[in-house]
């Protein structure tokens, strides 16, 4: 038994020695001249990535073939060529080939050992491009996780004199800015901190002119989303200066023109719409010349949306039809957020040739909305989870430092004091917030209380009459209870928080579309018609929606057969008349005269109409343009409700 054991042990020792011998063989030396040639092809491919992606792909293929034939052990060169090629495919919206090249990078990193100088950076560049591809697909939670992991690894925090390191740093911030300001719409609280952080690092983030322009564009988009249009225009000027020095670069030229148009239309004051539209149009044509379907679609959507905004429906239809004939309506889920913008413009432009085509667009729009909403939920859940982890990690670190530095008694006392202070500060903040909400709530219900006072006063007068008969007293009490029920319904359902007035200029058609979805369904024999319009309104979009919704619901409730029609017409003095006409039973002149009174002689309390009058008064208080609401009606001939609102700010 002993000798058998010795033999087995000798076999294992021999096997280990063989494995050790082969495992410790040195990687063959790489020919310096050949490596220089491969690096030159890779560098040329890298420098042409934005200006000519197809050339970048061709050069990367040549580098890969040369390395495989002459330098099979040059892993760094293969990684560089694959990452170059993947990025070029990304710029041409060829996501399948981009994913394929990144998978090849994964295999290279798993099977071989690149140099410490470039291997970890190429892995970061791979992850950054994966994050970009995930953003295009609106998988923002997965994209954020990749960026979060890159930040946690700390690879980009070292100061290396290496162009790949600088490129990875720049690409990291571009990808982070794109995620926060394009796919999250800049809703997070720390987005301005991110902008300031990138601006502070900006002087050190130097790669080549193309990367400078890409970073400038990302910063411009970020500041524009944060409401700083002038800062965004400054970055556009920087890009134009770079283009003057380096010559035409269609990708960055089109992006910069589109960004400039977006910033100009957001500036306060008069910016001629034709100038903005010309920028959008030129950017669109330049994207078409460049040939990236994703950017082409962005140019089409931006041009058509702005054309609709300024009332140039013909141009919007022309641009959209040209795109549909050329590309269809985009590959399903290739770029959901961009697709959503396209279908939104298609629906609002009413460019559909058949009802079936419009129906398919509505279905597609709803599907995309649900998909994006689900991804946003996943992103929010991930952020909350990561925030919780960060807080827990910080707490554990702080606790460990305190335990190592202080005595147990001092640690306990300090912890108690800190927790007490934190609790008191939180309670103070909660009290201040509650006080602020109470003040707002009191101001918000002022109108509601006024209406209550007017509605209840007549009944109180009746009840104080000592000569009131028991039967009449019972009837008055019943009416008073019904009034309280109506007030309860009105205050809980009809009036939003405070009826705060948030003014903007918006397309009236969007309000009509919202109301169409929100109103009660017409009964059998009654048709509901919304006449299309290209007019705009200046005021509070939410309040106008509530106003129109109440009028339409009221008309539907009083129309047994026939139709309810909603129209909008331009009036003199920059005003718009909104009309809701029904074929109901109509009203007497006396009832029309008291229609908007809190207490009507007929005892019918129209709280919805009182709210409508209040909303119109809100608009008149802010415009001083003569906004008003009135009714026209005849018994048996139906009723027309009219509202006069401002079309633009003066």
PyMOL commands that set and color helices and strands:
alter all, ss='L'
color gray80, all
select helices_A, chain A and resi 2-23+32-47+53-70+75-91+95-111+119-136+140-153+155-157+163-183+191-204+209-225+229-246+250-266+273-290+293-309+313-327+336-349+355-405+408-444+446-463+470-494+508-518+541-557+589-593+607-623
alter helices_A, ss='H'
color red, helices_A
select strands_A, chain A and resi 503-507+526-530+536-540+562-571+575-582+628-634+638-646
alter strands_A, ss='S'
color yellow, strands_A
deselect
rebuild
show_as cartoon
